[in-house]
Amino acid sequence: MDLGFGIRKALAKITGATIVDEAAVKELVKELQRSLLQSDVNVKLVFELTKKIEQRALNDKPQKLLSLREHVVRVVYEELVSLLGEKYEPTIGRQKIMVVGLFGSGKTTSIGKIARFFMGKGLKVGVIAADVHRPAAIEQLRQISQQVKCEFYGREGASAVQAAKEGLKALEKCDVLVLDTAGRSAFDPELSAELKELNEVFAPKEKYLVVSADMGQIAGRQAEEFNKAVNITGVIVTKMDGSGKGGGALSAVNASGTKVAFIGVGEKPEDFQLFDAGKFVSKLCGFPDLQELMEKVKTIGEEQQLQKAVEEGKLDYDSFMAQMKAMKKMGPLKGLMQAMGLYDIPEEMLGKSEEKMKTFESVVNSMTPKERKEPDLMKNAKRQERVAKGAGVGVGDVKELVSNFEKISKMMKGMRGDRGLAKRLGKMLPGGMPKLR
């Protein structure tokens, strides 16, 4: 059974129920168990997941703004996301990447997709052929490199370690270097030893394991084996376009303690996506109101984040964007703020167009998690240039955001000592300031 079809069928038990009660929840849980087991998700994981869903659906009090039906759907959504992993955020900048995997996993094709992905972020990419055991592997990688228009290094007759060393010198001007490695029909001591040596010589920041979605639970075991050898940092799951067993592979990888980084959804270089469990589960559910439901939850979170920032006088780029979005919902701000005695908010921030807001959001999304949490890092010119490339905007847009952030941050610090003012602002937010449990 296709996993998405099974989950949609299970959710129909709730969305189509006349009354959402304990019996309806238990029926939903049974249907979910059946669907997940038929999609090759590990039995233990299935029963742990459905137990959590049943307990939360029946015992948790629905969050403000959510109906009981929406509450149950939200619980299913959140627990499925937890089962499959979180959103992956790759480093956008200079780095070395080593790609590993067994025969038939789609490793060589995935390297071309990785190269294209980072080239799309404004980085110069070079690929090194160190799979010297499989006939025609070097030539295949050369052709893929030509197809995506990235730099390439490979030499017939070289050992894997020689190829890695020579490639490092030949492509030293590239921002991102991607190293192909040997595959096997099964993981063995010889492969483990070679990968460990390459790991030491090449010193990659990222080590991606490529597995096929149709492997199901075996993907988790492979992740564990390769992880022991070279400490992999992410997994690429291929053949996600046509495999009903994709859920089994994704959940098994997450359960192994590794992260799904990308998924391959087709044969073309562009058929490659950063893994986002939330988006993936939304597609599986096919629930028309799911996006609207999660927006409700997100709105509550944004408003609470703004209130916290106002009261504490602290701001980072995550809470800054939440603040801008929440303020926009309040309507015309100039008169409101001046009536409260606040004259120092940057004039340009009071009437930002949707286009400018999208630009700022792209810039923030292009930052690393550390940069978002430590705003002073973004005063660095090189970081601003890198973020601009990643967001596909001009450096001026990044500088504008940093400048506005600093102005707002100073204003927030000034409000810190006036808790009465902070509370009045909180009350003016849409729907007041609900507290999350």
N, C-alpha and C positions, 0 to 999 in steps of 0.2 A: 504493500500500500504506500502511496505517496504520502510523506509526512505532513505536508501542508493540508492535503485533503482530509487526513485523519484528524488534525487539530481543528480544522474548520467544522467538521462534523461534530466533534466534542463540544465546541463552543456553542453550537446550535442548540445544545441541550439547555443552555442557560438563556441565550438570546431569544429563543422561541418559547421558553417556559412561561406559563400563565402566572405561576407563583415561584419565586426564588426562595426555596427552603432547603432544609438539610437533605431531603431526598433528591432534589434537583442537583445539588452540589455533588452528592455521592454518585449520581448517574454520570455527571460530567467527568469525575475522577476515573470511573471505570472505562469510559470511552477514551480518555487520554492514555491510560495504561495500555489499552489494546493497540492504539495507534503507534505509540512510542516503541512498544515491544516488536511490532511488525516492521518497524523501520530500523531494527537492529540496535536500538539504544540499550545499553547494559541494564540487566534486570534490577540490580541493586540501585542504580541511579534512578530508574523509573519509579520504584516504590518509595525512595527517599523524596523524590520530587513531588509525587502525587500526595504523599502524606503531608508535606508542607503546604501544598495548595489547599487541601481539605481543612487543615487546622487554621490557616490564615483566613480562608473564605468564611468559615463559620465563627471564628473567635475574634478576629480583628474588627474594630469598629470602622465603618466606612469613613474615608476622609471627607472633609467638608467639600461640598459641591458635587459629590459622586452619589449616584443612586446605588442601591444594593446590587443590581445587575451589573452596573459599571464597576463596582468594587470587586466583584468576583472575576470579571474579565481582566481587570488590572492585576490582580493577584496571579492569574495564570500567565499573563504577559511577563511580569517581573520574575517569576520563578523559572520560566523557560529561558529568559535572558541569562539568568544566573547559571542555568545548566550548560548553556552554550558558550559562555564567556563574555567578556566586556569588549567595548570598542577598542581597536588597536590604533595607537598613535606612533607612527614611525618617526625617526629622527630625519629632519630635512636639513642636510648639510654634508660636509665632507665626512666620508666614512668608507669602511671596507666591509663587504658582505660575502660570506661563504654560504654556498647553497649545497645541501646534501640530500640524498634520497636514493631509493632502490630503483631498479629497472622498471620501466612502465609507469612510473608515477607522474610523468610530465615535467621532469626537472629541467631539461634543456629548454623546452618551450616557455616554462615559467621564468627562466633567466631573461629571455627577451622581453617578457612582460614587466619584470622588475626594472629593467633598463629603461623601457618606455615610460614607466610610472615616474621615475626620478628625473628623467629628461623633461617631463611635463612640469616639473617643479623648478625648471630653470637651471638644472645641474648638468655638468658634463659627465657622461658615464662611460666607463670602459669595462669590457668583459674579458676575463682570462680563462682560457681552456686548459684545465688541469685534469680532465677525464682522459687519461692517456691509454686506458685499457680497452675501451669499447671501440671497435672499428668504425671509422667515419664520424666519431663524436666531435672531433675538432672541426671538421668541415661543416657539419650540421650547425654547430654553434657560430661558425663564421658566417654562414648564410643567414641565420636568424639576426645576427648583429647588423648585417647589411640591410636587412629588411626594416629594422627599427632605427637604423642610421646612428648607431653608437660605435665607439671605438672598440677594437678587438686585438687581442694578442693570443697566438697559439703557435706551437712549433712541433712538427712531427719528430719523433725520436727523443724528445725530452722526457724526463721523469716528471711526476706530478709536482714534486718540490722544486725542481728546476724551472718548470713552467710558471709556478707561483712567484719565484724570485725574479725571473726575467720579466714577467708581466708587471710586477711592481715598479721596475725601472722604466720599462717601455711606456707605461701609461701613468706616470707619476703626476702629470698635469691634470688628470681627471679628478673631479670632485668625488665621484662614487666609483669604486672598483668592485666588480662582482666576480667571484671565483667559482667556476664550475668544478665539481669533484666527481670522482668515480662512483658508479652505482654497482649494485650486486643484485642477484636474484633473492638474496637473503642477507641479513646483517651477520658478519662473521669477524673473527679476530683480526684478519688481514686488513679488512676495510677499516676497522676501528683504529688500528695502528697508523694507517696512512692518514686518516682524518685528524688524528691527534697531532701528527707531525705537521700537517698543513696548517692546523689551527695555531701552532706555535710559530711557524715561519710567517704566515700571512697576517696573524694578529687581527682578526676581524672584529668589528664592533657588533655586528649582527650575524647570527648563524641561523639560516632558515632551513627547515626540513620540509621537503615536498612529499605529500601523500595524496593518494587518490580517494575521492569520496566513496567510491564503491567498495572500499576496503572495510567499511563499517568499524566495528570495535577494534580491529587489528591496528587501526591507525594510532590508537592510544598506546599500544604496546611498542610500536615503532618509535613513537615520540619518546618513550621511556628509555629505549635502547640507545638512540642517538644522543639523548640528553646526557646519559651517563658518560658517553665518549667525549663529547665536545661542548656540553652545556648549551644546547640550542636556545635561542632567544625568541623564536616564533615559528609557526607552522603555516605552510601554504597548502590549502586543500583544493585540489583540482577536480575537474569533472562535476562541479556543483550544478551544472546546467541540466543534466539529465539523469541524476542518480537519486532514487527514492531513499537511498541509505545515507544521504548526506548528514542527517541528524545524528546518526550513529557515530560517524567519523568525528563530527564537530564536538559532540558531547564527550567522546572518549579522549580526544586531545585535551580538552579542558580539564577533565578528571585526572589526567596524567600530571597536571601541574604546569603544563606549558600553555602558551597562548596561540590562538589562531590569529595570524597576522593578515593574510590575504586569502581570497578565494578566487579560483579560476572558473568563469562561467561560460566559456566557449573556447574555440581554437584560435581566434584572432588575437593579435597583440593587445588590442584595446579591451578584450573580454577579461578584465582583471579588476578586482575591487578590494579596497581596504575592508577588513571584516568589521562589521558593526552589528553586534548581536541584536540590538534593539530594532534596527531596520530589517534584519533578517527575520526576526520573529514576527514583525508586523506583516511582512509578505506572506509568511506561513499562515498566519491567522486569517488574512484576507477579510478582516472585520471592518466594515465600512466606517464605523465610528471610532475605531481604535486610535487613530491619529488625534481626533478631537478629544478623546478621553485623556490621552497622555498630555495634550496641551493644557487641559484643566489642571492636571497635577503639576505641570511645569510652571504654570502661572502662579500657583500657590507658592512654589519653591522660589521663584524669582522675587516675589513680593517679600517673602520672609528674609531672603538674602539681602534685599535692599534695606529692610528694617534693621537687620543686624549690623550692616555696614554703617548706617546712620548713627545708631546708638553707640557703637564702639569707636567710631571715627576712623575705622580701618577700611582700606580698599585695595583690592587686587584686580587684575583684568577680568576675571570671571565675574566678580560681584559688580564691576563697572558696567559690563554689558547687561547684566540683570537689571541694574539701576536704570540704564538708558531705555530698556524695553518697558520697564514698569512705569517710568516717567511719561513715556509716549502715550500710554493708556490713559493717563490722567488728563489729557487734553492740553489746552494752552497753559504754559507754565509761567510765563513772564510775570503776569499779574499776581498769580498765586504766590510765587516765591518772594516778590517784592512786598506783598502784603504781610509776609512773615518776617520781613526785615532782611532778606537775603538778596543782596544786589550784586554779588560777585560771581554768580554762575556765568560762565562764558556765553556771550550772546549767541554765538553760532551753535551752541549745544541745545538751545531752546527750540530751534526749528529745523532740526536735521531732517533731510529728506530720506525717504525709504532707501534710495540708492546709496546715500552716504552711510546709513546704518548698516546696509549689507556689506559695504566696503570695509567698515570698521570690524564687523563680525568676521569677515574673511581674514583680516589681519590677526585678530585674536586667535582664531582657529589655527593659524599658521605658526603660532608661538608654541614652544615646548611647554609641558605642564609646569616646569620650574620657572620659566619666564612669566607665565601667567600669575603664579603665586608670589614671585619676587619681582615686582615692577621695576625696581632700580636697574635690573639687568638690561631692560629695553632702552636705556639711555645710551647704550653702546652702538656706535655707527655700523659696525660690521653685522651685529645682530639685526639691526633695522634693515640692512640690505638683504640679508638672508630671508627674513620674514617677508619682505616685499616680494621677493622672487617666489617664495612658496605660496603667497596669496594671489599672485598674478596682478599686483598693483604697483604703483610707483612708490619710490622711497618717500616722496612728499606726503603720501597718504599715511604712511606709518608715522612719520614725524608729527603730522597733524593729530593723530590719535594719541601719541605719547604726550604732546603738549596739552591737549584737552584733559587727558587723564590726570596730569599733575595739577591742573587748575581745580578740577573737581575734588581731587584728593585733599588739597589744602582747605577747600571749603568744608569738607566733611570733618577734618580735624578741628576746625573752628567751631563746629556744632557739637563736638564731643562733650563739652562742659555744660551744654544746655539740654538736659534730658527732657525738659518740658517741650522744647521745640521739636526734638526728635519724635516724641510721642504724638504731637500734633500732626507732623508730616506722615507718620505711620497711619493715623486714622483717615487721612485723605486718600490713601491708596485704595484701588478698586477692591471692594469687598472687605475693607479693614485689613487686619493682619492676622490671619488664621495661623495657629501653631501646628506644625507637623508632629506627628507621633513618631 
